Amino acid sequence: MDKPQTRYAKSADVNVAYQVVGDGPLDLVMAWGWLQHLDLQWAEPTIATFLNRLASFSRLIIFDKRGVGLSDPVQGTPTFEERMDDIRAVMDAVGSERAALLGFSEGAALTALYAASHPERTTALILYDGVVVGGLAEGAPTEELWGDRMGRSRADLDRWGEGDTMDWIAPSLVERGLPKSAWGAFERASMSPGMARALWDAVERLDVRHVLPTIAVPTLVMSHSQSAIPPAQGRLMADLIPGARYIELPGRDHLPGAGDPEAVAGEIEEFLTGARARAEPDRVLATVLFTDIVDSTRRASELGDRAWLQLRDRHDALVRAQLERFRGREVKHTGDGFVASFDGPARAIRCACSVGDEARELGIEVRAGLHTGECELIGDDLGGLAVHIAARVGAKAGAGEVLVSGTVKDLVMGSGIDLVERGDHELKGVPGRWQLYSVGGRDGR
């Protein structure tokens, strides 16, 4: 699905950016959390998959809160009353008389207030990994509801725009190799450092516990068991909202869709419609290749920015030429390397070897890791355990080395590719120990 058009609704003197996705029989208004940018969210395949899944059974209405993303910047911290006016303005602009509300992170407090204040316009309420009481609120059980999150988040504010919040907001994206520079750009586009600090200060002090017992619409509360926002927040909401249903899902990701988009979207669909599509994600058997320039930071420092960028452009061109030669598909450019997929492991190995040889002629060393397994197709991206294993195999490779898993070794038997045993290894985040093999003689290329 193409990125939807961004439009603006007038809320008093503030322009609030919004998008409408899908044409389902029910309206679903989503209030994001701290970080948000309507256009950039579609660049991350897992987020796009999650939003499109919601739009498969609803008319999804998403907006950037005032002071954030594409909406007008504002002076000071917006009040809840102003932000509730923004929801009403967006609903009016799209002709929505009544809608279900989905509040994520600190957006949960906003949607809870709106549902309590405007039940005539609210059909249902979903609170996902929400925050309804800050760690500095009077009488808040800080350790239970926040753990060490407040201190770590304040430290991230001192490095705003460097991408550090990705470590706790979306650890799955870290493991998939999304560069911190890309997440840092998302931080900077979402809001300025001053607004980020002001909004986080407001999160730490918010407290809407007294509002929750007044909510009179059907409510679903969801948390992730290992999220940066402790599930105690979700259990508190479910205890205080009359008749609320509570679901605790496995996972560490706070960001919607970063871990398992279907698990979250499926629960929301079933809650709102009474049924779940249960569509299995598209999967394909593929050999996944990760490449990475060795000591890229040191080389960049030695050469200087201009010369390094020119060298990296030549590296990128040669990798893409070899991918075309060996019928590989570029999945992602990671800055100093590539993620690619192949329908045959022998071609993937030969491609990796050719990339290494040609890169060496440029005066740089490239390491590569490969694994074959079932991958989930997420738009143009790939997901699943096989991708994670390939990344971990690549991390074990030395300078100029092509390292493969035992699965790849078994599949290329008889190809003439010489593989040398490198012993068994633990791969971070992957159960068990894995036998790895280094590509030796090049007679198989």
Helices and strands as residue ranges (DSSP letters): E 7-11, E 14-21, E 27-31, G 40-43, H 45-55, E 59-63, H 80-93, E 99-104, H 107-117, G 119-121, E 122-128, H 142-146, H 149-157, H 166-169, H 171-175, H 180-190, H 193-205, G 212-214, E 219-224, H 231-240, E 245-249, H 261-273, E 283-293, H 296-303, H 305-325, E 329-333, E 337-342, H 345-361, E 366-378, E 381-383, H 385-396, E 402-405, H 406-411, E 419-426, E 433-439
